[in-house]
């Protein structure tokens, strides 16, 4: 469904002149940059726009899915920073900054919130300063690490987050970059196991509808880092042993729409949840 921020980068081929020395490849489409393009951002290249347009031809609903995912993130973080009282967030595979980033939403509710973003994409690193803004009461940090190495993630996150206190761990459209479902589950559990009772897990990802599967198959043949869709039951398995926050796990537009949207990320009502909507949920560690 959505090709969201990545947590692992491909081996980079020859760079174009404008990217030489930066580690940024402009010859192969990149999911974070395509995502940025779909959300109206400017941090993308012609190859990304071309791949994004081809994807839309096969799956027109991806543009709605991208907005649904961003709106879901806004509502989830509002709930966690507000009603749940969470003050620490670990956003894994953050991707490129757009509007309503995790720290902006969290600190608008709780100015003292601490947020750590995790990614290892060179373009995200180049834009890290945009992510490193924070309220004077809170802290925001970008961590250059691979989600495939949980120990490294936890080691870096512990410089900002107190892992003896509850943490919200977020995976939005990133776990599909892990080909093996069991491996993806183990990465999630490795991070959650380092957090105490009262911590939360939030996950959103696409599901393999006919259009989504066709679009991803074409995208995966482009030379970009492949993205693997999973059935709802497989996505739900990330939450094994946790307690779902109502209304549970399902299409993300149905998750607490009463929490509202913003001018650029409007609320998508329940009647608008379609077969191509991403699925997700939020759950508490008992």
Phi and psi in degrees as GROMACS dihedral restraints (atoms count N, CA, C in turn):
[ dihedral_restraints ]
;  ai    aj    ak    al  type     phi  dphi    fc
    3     4     5     6     1  -106.0    20    10
    4     5     6     7     1   144.5    20    10
    6     7     8     9     1  -103.5    20    10
    7     8     9    10     1    80.9    20    10
    9    10    11    12     1   -91.0    20    10
   10    11    12    13     1  -175.1    20    10
   12    13    14    15     1   -49.4    20    10
   13    14    15    16     1   139.5    20    10
   15    16    17    18     1   -94.1    20    10
   16    17    18    19     1   156.9    20    10
   18    19    20    21     1  -111.8    20    10
   19    20    21    22     1    -1.7    20    10
   21    22    23    24     1  -150.0    20    10
   22    23    24    25     1   140.7    20    10
   24    25    26    27     1  -103.5    20    10
   25    26    27    28     1   153.6    20    10
   27    28    29    30     1   -77.7    20    10
   28    29    30    31     1   164.8    20    10
   30    31    32    33     1   -69.2    20    10
   31    32    33    34     1   127.5    20    10
   33    34    35    36     1   -88.9    20    10
   34    35    36    37     1   128.7    20    10
   36    37    38    39     1   -80.1    20    10
   37    38    39    40     1  -161.0    20    10
   39    40    41    42     1   -61.2    20    10
   40    41    42    43     1   135.1    20    10
   42    43    44    45     1   -86.6    20    10
   43    44    45    46     1   149.8    20    10
   45    46    47    48     1   -76.7    20    10
   46    47    48    49     1   165.0    20    10
   48    49    50    51     1   -59.4    20    10
   49    50    51    52     1   -36.9    20    10
   51    52    53    54     1   -74.9    20    10
   52    53    54    55     1   -12.3    20    10
   54    55    56    57     1  -111.6    20    10
   55    56    57    58     1    -5.7    20    10
   57    58    59    60     1   -59.8    20    10
   58    59    60    61     1   131.4    20    10
   60    61    62    63     1    88.0    20    10
   61    62    63    64     1    -6.4    20    10
   63    64    65    66     1  -102.2    20    10
   64    65    66    67     1   -15.7    20    10
   66    67    68    69     1    81.3    20    10
   67    68    69    70     1     3.9    20    10
   69    70    71    72     1   -97.9    20    10
   70    71    72    73     1   123.9    20    10
   72    73    74    75     1   -98.1    20    10
   73    74    75    76     1   122.3    20    10
   75    76    77    78     1  -105.3    20    10
   76    77    78    79     1    12.2    20    10
   78    79    80    81     1   -99.7    20    10
   79    80    81    82     1   -13.2    20    10
   81    82    83    84     1  -127.4    20    10
   82    83    84    85     1   134.7    20    10
   84    85    86    87     1   -63.3    20    10
   85    86    87    88     1   149.2    20    10
   87    88    89    90     1  -129.4    20    10
   88    89    90    91     1   132.1    20    10
   90    91    92    93     1   -60.4    20    10
   91    92    93    94     1   -38.1    20    10
   93    94    95    96     1   -64.3    20    10
   94    95    96    97     1   -38.8    20    10
   96    97    98    99     1   -73.8    20    10
   97    98    99   100     1   -35.1    20    10
   99   100   101   102     1   -64.3    20    10
  100   101   102   103     1   -43.9    20    10
  102   103   104   105     1   -57.6    20    10
  103   104   105   106     1   -45.4    20    10
  105   106   107   108     1   -59.2    20    10
  106   107   108   109     1   -42.4    20    10
  108   109   110   111     1   -62.0    20    10
  109   110   111   112     1   -45.9    20    10
  111   112   113   114     1   -63.2    20    10
  112   113   114   115     1   -30.0    20    10
  114   115   116   117     1   -90.4    20    10
  115   116   117   118     1     7.9    20    10
  117   118   119   120     1    87.2    20    10
  118   119   120   121     1    13.1    20    10
  120   121   122   123     1   -79.6    20    10
  121   122   123   124     1   173.5    20    10
  123   124   125   126     1  -113.1    20    10
  124   125   126   127     1     0.0    20    10
  126   127   128   129     1   -92.2    20    10
  127   128   129   130     1    67.4    20    10
  129   130   131   132     1  -154.0    20    10
  130   131   132   133     1   167.9    20    10
  132   133   134   135     1  -121.9    20    10
  133   134   135   136     1   171.7    20    10
  135   136   137   138     1   -56.9    20    10
  136   137   138   139     1   -39.0    20    10
  138   139   140   141     1   -64.3    20    10
  139   140   141   142     1   -33.3    20    10
  141   142   143   144     1   -72.1    20    10
  142   143   144   145     1   -41.9    20    10
  144   145   146   147     1   -65.3    20    10
  145   146   147   148     1   -38.7    20    10
  147   148   149   150     1   -65.4    20    10
  148   149   150   151     1   -44.5    20    10
  150   151   152   153     1   -66.0    20    10
  151   152   153   154     1   -39.7    20    10
  153   154   155   156     1   -63.2    20    10
  154   155   156   157     1   -40.4    20    10
  156   157   158   159     1   -66.9    20    10
  157   158   159   160     1   -39.4    20    10
  159   160   161   162     1   -65.3    20    10
  160   161   162   163     1   -38.3    20    10
  162   163   164   165     1   -61.6    20    10
  163   164   165   166     1   -44.3    20    10
  165   166   167   168     1   -63.1    20    10
  166   167   168   169     1   -34.1    20    10
  168   169   170   171     1   -60.6    20    10
  169   170   171   172     1   -37.1    20    10
  171   172   173   174     1   -84.1    20    10
  172   173   174   175     1   -36.7    20    10
  174   175   176   177     1  -134.3    20    10
  175   176   177   178     1    82.3    20    10
  177   178   179   180     1   -58.3    20    10
  178   179   180   181     1   -27.1    20    10
  180   181   182   183     1   -70.2    20    10
  181   182   183   184     1    -6.2    20    10
  183   184   185   186     1   -63.6    20    10
  184   185   186   187     1   -31.0    20    10
  186   187   188   189     1   -65.9    20    10
  187   188   189   190     1   -40.5    20    10
  189   190   191   192     1   -67.0    20    10
  190   191   192   193     1   -39.9    20    10
  192   193   194   195     1   -60.6    20    10
  193   194   195   196     1   -39.8    20    10
  195   196   197   198     1   -61.7    20    10
  196   197   198   199     1   -43.3    20    10
  198   199   200   201     1   -68.4    20    10
  199   200   201   202     1   -37.8    20    10
  201   202   203   204     1   -61.9    20    10
  202   203   204   205     1   -42.4    20    10
  204   205   206   207     1   -64.4    20    10
  205   206   207   208     1   -43.5    20    10
  207   208   209   210     1   -65.6    20    10
  208   209   210   211     1   -40.8    20    10
  210   211   212   213     1   -64.6    20    10
  211   212   213   214     1   -37.4    20    10
  213   214   215   216     1   -62.7    20    10
  214   215   216   217     1   -45.5    20    10
  216   217   218   219     1   -56.9    20    10
  217   218   219   220     1   -44.4    20    10
  219   220   221   222     1   -59.7    20    10
  220   221   222   223     1   -46.8    20    10
  222   223   224   225     1   -67.3    20    10
  223   224   225   226     1   -40.6    20    10
  225   226   227   228     1   -61.8    20    10
  226   227   228   229     1   -48.4    20    10
  228   229   230   231     1   -66.9    20    10
  229   230   231   232     1   -37.5    20    10
  231   232   233   234     1   -59.5    20    10
  232   233   234   235     1   -44.7    20    10
  234   235   236   237     1   -63.9    20    10
  235   236   237   238     1   -46.9    20    10
  237   238   239   240     1   -66.3    20    10
  238   239   240   241     1   -41.6    20    10
  240   241   242   243     1   -75.1    20    10
  241   242   243   244     1   -25.0    20    10
  243   244   245   246     1   -95.1    20    10
  244   245   246   247     1   -88.3    20    10
  246   247   248   249     1   -59.7    20    10
  247   248   249   250     1   -40.6    20    10
  249   250   251   252     1   -81.3    20    10
  250   251   252   253     1   -16.5    20    10
  252   253   254   255     1    72.5    20    10
  253   254   255   256     1    22.0    20    10
  255   256   257   258     1   -76.7    20    10
  256   257   258   259     1   138.1    20    10
  258   259   260   261     1  -121.1    20    10
  259   260   261   262     1     4.5    20    10
  261   262   263   264     1  -134.3    20    10
  262   263   264   265     1   130.8    20    10
  264   265   266   267     1  -131.3    20    10
  265   266   267   268     1   134.7    20    10
  267   268   269   270     1  -119.4    20    10
  268   269   270   271     1   103.7    20    10
  270   271   272   273     1   -99.9    20    10
  271   272   273   274     1   104.9    20    10
  273   274   275   276     1   -94.5    20    10
  274   275   276   277     1   123.5    20    10
  276   277   278   279     1    77.6    20    10
  277   278   279   280     1    48.0    20    10
  279   280   281   282     1   -63.9    20    10
  280   281   282   283     1   -33.2    20    10
  282   283   284   285     1    73.6    20    10
  283   284   285   286     1  -161.4    20    10
  285   286   287   288     1   -78.9    20    10
  286   287   288   289     1   142.4    20    10
  288   289   290   291     1   -66.9    20    10
  289   290   291   292     1   135.1    20    10
  291   292   293   294     1  -127.7    20    10
  292   293   294   295     1  -138.0    20    10
  294   295   296   297     1   -93.0    20    10
  295   296   297   298     1   153.4    20    10
  297   298   299   300     1    57.4    20    10
  298   299   300   301     1    52.7    20    10
  300   301   302   303     1   -69.6    20    10
  301   302   303   304     1   162.1    20    10
  303   304   305   306     1   -54.3    20    10
  304   305   306   307     1   -46.4    20    10
  306   307   308   309     1   -66.7    20    10
  307   308   309   310     1   -34.6    20    10
  309   310   311   312     1   -65.4    20    10
  310   311   312   313     1   -43.5    20    10
  312   313   314   315     1   -69.4    20    10
  313   314   315   316     1   -47.9    20    10
  315   316   317   318     1   -61.3    20    10
  316   317   318   319     1   -45.7    20    10
  318   319   320   321     1   -77.3    20    10
  319   320   321   322     1   -15.6    20    10
  321   322   323   324     1   -72.0    20    10
  322   323   324   325     1   -26.2    20    10
  324   325   326   327     1   -92.2    20    10
  325   326   327   328     1   -44.9    20    10
  327   328   329   330     1  -132.1    20    10
  328   329   330   331     1    94.7    20    10
  330   331   332   333     1   -55.9    20    10
  331   332   333   334     1   -22.3    20    10
  333   334   335   336     1   -89.9    20    10
  334   335   336   337     1     9.6    20    10
  336   337   338   339     1   -66.7    20    10
  337   338   339   340     1   143.2    20    10
  339   340   341   342     1  -108.0    20    10
  340   341   342   343     1   130.7    20    10
  342   343   344   345     1  -130.5    20    10
  343   344   345   346     1   129.4    20    10
  345   346   347   348     1  -117.0    20    10
  346   347   348   349     1   124.4    20    10
  348   349   350   351     1   -97.5    20    10
  349   350   351   352     1   139.1    20    10
  351   352   353   354     1  -121.5    20    10
  352   353   354   355     1   126.4    20    10
  354   355   356   357     1  -164.6    20    10
  355   356   357   358     1   163.4    20    10
  357   358   359   360     1  -135.6    20    10
  358   359   360   361     1    28.2    20    10
  360   361   362   363     1   -87.8    20    10
  361   362   363   364     1   133.2    20    10
  363   364   365   366     1   -63.7    20    10
  364   365   366   367     1   -30.1    20    10
  366   367   368   369     1   -70.5    20    10
  367   368   369   370     1   -38.0    20    10
  369   370   371   372     1   -63.2    20    10
  370   371   372   373     1   -42.1    20    10
  372   373   374   375     1   -59.6    20    10
  373   374   375   376     1   -39.5    20    10
  375   376   377   378     1   -64.9    20    10
  376   377   378   379     1   -24.5    20    10
  378   379   380   381     1  -105.0    20    10
  379   380   381   382     1    13.6    20    10
  381   382   383   384     1   -58.1    20    10
  382   383   384   385     1   -34.2    20    10
  384   385   386   387     1   -59.6    20    10
  385   386   387   388     1   -32.4    20    10
  387   388   389   390     1   -67.4    20    10
  388   389   390   391     1   -27.7    20    10
  390   391   392   393     1   -85.0    20    10
  391   392   393   394     1   -19.3    20    10
  393   394   395   396     1   -89.6    20    10
  394   395   396   397     1    12.5    20    10
  396   397   398   399     1   -75.3    20    10
  397   398   399   400     1   152.5    20    10
  399   400   401   402     1  -160.7    20    10
  400   401   402   403     1   159.2    20    10
  402   403   404   405     1   -68.6    20    10
  403   404   405   406     1   160.4    20    10
  405   406   407   408     1   -67.0    20    10
  406   407   408   409     1   -27.3    20    10
  408   409   410   411     1   -80.9    20    10
  409   410   411   412     1   -28.0    20    10
  411   412   413   414     1  -103.2    20    10
  412   413   414   415     1  -170.8    20    10
  414   415   416   417     1  -141.6    20    10
  415   416   417   418     1   144.6    20    10
  417   418   419   420     1  -134.5    20    10
  418   419   420   421     1   132.3    20    10
  420   421   422   423     1  -138.5    20    10
  421   422   423   424     1   138.6    20    10
  423   424   425   426     1   -98.6    20    10
  424   425   426   427     1   128.8    20    10
  426   427   428   429     1  -112.3    20    10
  427   428   429   430     1   117.3    20    10
  429   430   431   432     1   -82.6    20    10
  430   431   432   433     1    92.4    20    10
  432   433   434   435     1  -152.2    20    10
  433   434   435   436     1   159.5    20    10
  435   436   437   438     1   -97.9    20    10
  436   437   438   439     1   128.1    20    10
  438   439   440   441     1   -64.1    20    10
  439   440   441   442     1   -17.4    20    10
  441   442   443   444     1   -71.6    20    10
  442   443   444   445     1    -4.9    20    10
  444   445   446   447     1  -122.9    20    10
  445   446   447   448     1    77.4    20    10
  447   448   449   450     1   -56.0    20    10
  448   449   450   451     1   -34.9    20    10
  450   451   452   453     1   -62.3    20    10
  451   452   453   454     1   -40.7    20    10
  453   454   455   456     1   -66.7    20    10
  454   455   456   457     1   -40.6    20    10
  456   457   458   459     1   -61.0    20    10
  457   458   459   460     1   -47.6    20    10
  459   460   461   462     1   -66.6    20    10
  460   461   462   463     1   -38.2    20    10
  462   463   464   465     1   -62.8    20    10
  463   464   465   466     1   -44.9    20    10
  465   466   467   468     1   -70.6    20    10
  466   467   468   469     1   -40.5    20    10
  468   469   470   471     1   -64.0    20    10
  469   470   471   472     1   -33.2    20    10
  471   472   473   474     1   -66.8    20    10
  472   473   474   475     1   -12.9    20    10
  474   475   476   477     1   -73.5    20    10
  475   476   477   478     1   -18.2    20    10
  477   478   479   480     1  -118.9    20    10
  478   479   480   481     1   -35.9    20    10
  480   481   482   483     1  -101.4    20    10
  481   482   483   484     1   143.4    20    10
  483   484   485   486     1   -91.3    20    10
  484   485   486   487     1   101.8    20    10
  486   487   488   489     1   -74.3    20    10
  487   488   489   490     1     1.0    20    10
  489   490   491   492     1   -88.3    20    10
  490   491   492   493     1    -6.4    20    10
  492   493   494   495     1  -115.6    20    10
  493   494   495   496     1   156.8    20    10
  495   496   497   498     1   -54.9    20    10
  496   497   498   499     1   141.4    20    10
  498   499   500   501     1  -131.7    20    10
  499   500   501   502     1   141.1    20    10
  501   502   503   504     1   -96.4    20    10
  502   503   504   505     1   120.2    20    10
  504   505   506   507     1  -102.8    20    10
  505   506   507   508     1   124.3    20    10
  507   508   509   510     1  -116.4    20    10
  508   509   510   511     1   131.7    20    10
  510   511   512   513     1  -129.0    20    10
  511   512   513   514     1   100.1    20    10
  513   514   515   516     1  -111.4    20    10
  514   515   516   517     1   105.4    20    10
  516   517   518   519     1    61.4    20    10
  517   518   519   520     1    39.5    20    10
  519   520   521   522     1  -126.2    20    10
  520   521   522   523     1   -27.8    20    10
  522   523   524   525     1   -69.5    20    10
  523   524   525   526     1   -16.9    20    10
  525   526   527   528     1   -67.7    20    10
  526   527   528   529     1   -13.5    20    10
  528   529   530   531     1   -76.5    20    10
  529   530   531   532     1    -7.2    20    10
  531   532   533   534     1   -98.4    20    10
  532   533   534   535     1   116.3    20    10
  534   535   536   537     1   -67.0    20    10
  535   536   537   538     1   -36.5    20    10
  537   538   539   540     1   -96.2    20    10
  538   539   540   541     1   125.9    20    10
  540   541   542   543     1   -62.8    20    10
  541   542   543   544     1   -42.4    20    10
  543   544   545   546     1   -61.5    20    10
  544   545   546   547     1   -38.6    20    10
  546   547   548   549     1   -65.7    20    10
  547   548   549   550     1   -41.8    20    10
  549   550   551   552     1   -60.8    20    10
  550   551   552   553     1   -44.0    20    10
  552   553   554   555     1   -60.4    20    10
  553   554   555   556     1   -40.6    20    10
  555   556   557   558     1   -66.0    20    10
  556   557   558   559     1   -34.7    20    10
  558   559   560   561     1   -66.4    20    10
  559   560   561   562     1   -43.2    20    10
  561   562   563   564     1   -60.4    20    10
  562   563   564   565     1   -47.2    20    10
  564   565   566   567     1   -68.0    20    10
  565   566   567   568     1   -32.4    20    10
  567   568   569   570     1   -62.5    20    10
  568   569   570   571     1   -40.9    20    10
  570   571   572   573     1   -72.8    20    10
  571   572   573   574     1   -43.9    20    10
  573   574   575   576     1   -64.6    20    10
  574   575   576   577     1   -33.8    20    10
  576   577   578   579     1   -66.0    20    10
  577   578   579   580     1   -20.7    20    10
  579   580   581   582     1   -86.9    20    10
  580   581   582   583     1    -2.1    20    10
  582   583   584   585     1  -109.0    20    10
  583   584   585   586     1   155.4    20    10
  585   586   587   588     1   -84.4    20    10
  586   587   588   589     1   173.8    20    10
  588   589   590   591     1   -55.0    20    10
  589   590   591   592     1   141.4    20    10
  591   592   593   594     1    96.8    20    10
  592   593   594   595     1    -5.5    20    10
  594   595   596   597     1   -77.9    20    10
  595   596   597   598     1   168.3    20    10
  597   598   599   600     1  -132.8    20    10
  598   599   600   601     1   152.2    20    10
  600   601   602   603     1  -120.6    20    10
  601   602   603   604     1   132.3    20    10
  603   604   605   606     1  -126.9    20    10
  604   605   606   607     1   129.8    20    10
  606   607   608   609     1  -135.0    20    10
  607   608   609   610     1   140.0    20    10
  609   610   611   612     1  -139.7    20    10
  610   611   612   613     1   138.2    20    10
  612   613   614   615     1  -162.3    20    10
  613   614   615   616     1   168.3    20    10
  615   616   617   618     1   -83.2    20    10
  616   617   618   619     1   162.6    20    10
  618   619   620   621     1  -122.7    20    10
  619   620   621   622     1   155.4    20    10
  621   622   623   624     1   -83.0    20    10
  622   623   624   625     1    73.0    20    10
  624   625   626   627     1   -73.7    20    10
  625   626   627   628     1   171.0    20    10
  627   628   629   630     1   -59.6    20    10
  628   629   630   631     1   -48.0    20    10
  630   631   632   633     1   -67.3    20    10
  631   632   633   634     1   -42.4    20    10
  633   634   635   636     1   -63.3    20    10
  634   635   636   637     1   -41.9    20    10
  636   637   638   639     1   -63.3    20    10
  637   638   639   640     1   -44.7    20    10
  639   640   641   642     1   -62.4    20    10
  640   641   642   643     1   -43.3    20    10
  642   643   644   645     1   -65.7    20    10
  643   644   645   646     1   -41.4    20    10
  645   646   647   648     1   -70.4    20    10
  646   647   648   649     1   -36.1    20    10
  648   649   650   651     1   -60.1    20    10
  649   650   651   652     1   -43.0    20    10
  651   652   653   654     1   -66.5    20    10
  652   653   654   655     1   -42.1    20    10
  654   655   656   657     1   -62.9    20    10
  655   656   657   658     1   -42.3    20    10
  657   658   659   660     1   -66.6    20    10
  658   659   660   661     1   -18.6    20    10
  660   661   662   663     1   -88.5    20    10
  661   662   663   664     1    -0.6    20    10
  663   664   665   666     1   -81.7    20    10
  664   665   666   667     1    -9.7    20    10
  666   667   668   669     1    99.9    20    10
  667   668   669   670     1    -7.2    20    10
  669   670   671   672     1   -75.1    20    10
  670   671   672   673     1   168.2    20    10
  672   673   674   675     1   -62.3    20    10
  673   674   675   676     1   122.6    20    10
  675   676   677   678     1   -61.7    20    10
  676   677   678   679     1   152.2    20    10
  678   679   680   681     1  -126.8    20    10
  679   680   681   682     1   130.3    20    10
  681   682   683   684     1  -110.4    20    10
  682   683   684   685     1   118.4    20    10
  684   685   686   687     1   -78.1    20    10
  685   686   687   688     1   151.0    20    10
  687   688   689   690     1  -132.1    20    10
  688   689   690   691     1   148.4    20    10
  690   691   692   693     1   -66.0    20    10
  691   692   693   694     1   155.9    20    10
  693   694   695   696     1   -52.0    20    10
  694   695   696   697     1   -39.5    20    10
  696   697   698   699     1   -63.9    20    10
  697   698   699   700     1   -35.1    20    10
  699   700   701   702     1   -69.1    20    10
  700   701   702   703     1   -42.0    20    10
  702   703   704   705     1   -64.2    20    10
  703   704   705   706     1   -40.0    20    10
  705   706   707   708     1   -62.4    20    10
  706   707   708   709     1   -29.3    20    10
  708   709   710   711     1   -65.1    20    10
  709   710   711   712     1   -18.3    20    10
  711   712   713   714     1   -61.1    20    10
  712   713   714   715     1   -24.1    20    10
  714   715   716   717     1   -96.8    20    10
  715   716   717   718     1     7.6    20    10
  717   718   719   720     1   -53.4    20    10
  718   719   720   721     1   131.0    20    10
  720   721   722   723     1    86.4    20    10
  721   722   723   724     1    -2.1    20    10
  723   724   725   726     1  -106.6    20    10
  724   725   726   727     1   165.9    20    10
  726   727   728   729     1  -106.9    20    10
  727   728   729   730     1   114.0    20    10
  729   730   731   732     1   -64.2    20    10
  730   731   732   733     1   140.1    20    10
  732   733   734   735     1   -80.6    20    10
  733   734   735   736     1   135.1    20    10
  735   736   737   738     1   -58.4    20    10
  736   737   738   739     1   140.0    20    10
  738   739   740   741     1   -93.2    20    10
  739   740   741   742     1    20.8    20    10
  741   742   743   744     1    91.8    20    10
  742   743   744   745     1  -148.6    20    10
  744   745   746   747     1  -106.8    20    10
  745   746   747   748     1   133.1    20    10
  747   748   749   750     1   173.7    20    10
  748   749   750   751     1  -165.5    20    10
  750   751   752   753     1   -57.9    20    10
  751   752   753   754     1   132.5    20    10
  753   754   755   756     1   -65.0    20    10
  754   755   756   757     1   -27.4    20    10
  756   757   758   759     1   -63.2    20    10
  757   758   759   760     1   -18.6    20    10
  759   760   761   762     1   -87.0    20    10
  760   761   762   763     1    -5.2    20    10
  762   763   764   765     1   -85.4    20    10
  763   764   765   766     1   104.0    20    10
  765   766   767   768     1    46.1    20    10
  766   767   768   769     1    56.9    20    10
  768   769   770   771     1   -62.2    20    10
  769   770   771   772     1   -18.3    20    10
  771   772   773   774     1   -67.3    20    10
  772   773   774   775     1   -14.6    20    10
  774   775   776   777     1   -72.5    20    10
  775   776   777   778     1   -12.7    20    10
  777   778   779   780     1    86.8    20    10
  778   779   780   781     1   169.1    20    10
  780   781   782   783     1  -121.5    20    10
  781   782   783   784     1  -156.3    20    10
  783   784   785   786     1  -133.4    20    10
  784   785   786   787     1   178.8    20    10
  786   787   788   789     1   -60.3    20    10
  787   788   789   790     1   -38.1    20    10
  789   790   791   792     1   -98.7    20    10
  790   791   792   793     1    -9.0    20    10
  792   793   794   795     1  -128.7    20    10
  793   794   795   796     1    81.5    20    10
  795   796   797   798     1   -69.3    20    10
  796   797   798   799     1   158.0    20    10
  798   799   800   801     1   -67.4    20    10
  799   800   801   802     1   135.2    20    10
  801   802   803   804     1  -106.8    20    10
  802   803   804   805     1   117.9    20    10
  804   805   806   807     1   -71.2    20    10
  805   806   807   808     1   166.6    20    10
  807   808   809   810     1   -59.1    20    10
  808   809   810   811     1   -36.4    20    10
  810   811   812   813     1   -66.2    20    10
  811   812   813   814     1   -15.7    20    10
  813   814   815   816     1   -94.9    20    10
  814   815   816   817     1    -0.1    20    10
  816   817   818   819     1   -74.0    20    10
  817   818   819   820     1   116.0    20    10
  819   820   821   822     1  -115.0    20    10
  820   821   822   823     1  -175.7    20    10
  822   823   824   825     1   -63.9    20    10
  823   824   825   826     1   -23.1    20    10
  825   826   827   828     1   -95.2    20    10
  826   827   828   829     1     5.3    20    10
  828   829   830   831     1   -66.9    20    10
  829   830   831   832     1   142.5    20    10
  831   832   833   834     1   -63.4    20    10
  832   833   834   835     1   157.3    20    10
  834   835   836   837     1  -111.2    20    10
  835   836   837   838     1   154.1    20    10
  837   838   839   840     1  -177.5    20    10
  838   839   840   841     1  -175.7    20    10
  840   841   842   843     1  -175.7    20    10
  841   842   843   844     1   176.1    20    10
  843   844   845   846     1  -133.6    20    10
  844   845   846   847     1   135.7    20    10
  846   847   848   849     1  -142.6    20    10
  847   848   849   850     1   152.2    20    10
  849   850   851   852     1  -102.6    20    10
  850   851   852   853     1   139.7    20    10
  852   853   854   855     1   -81.2    20    10
  853   854   855   856     1   119.6    20    10
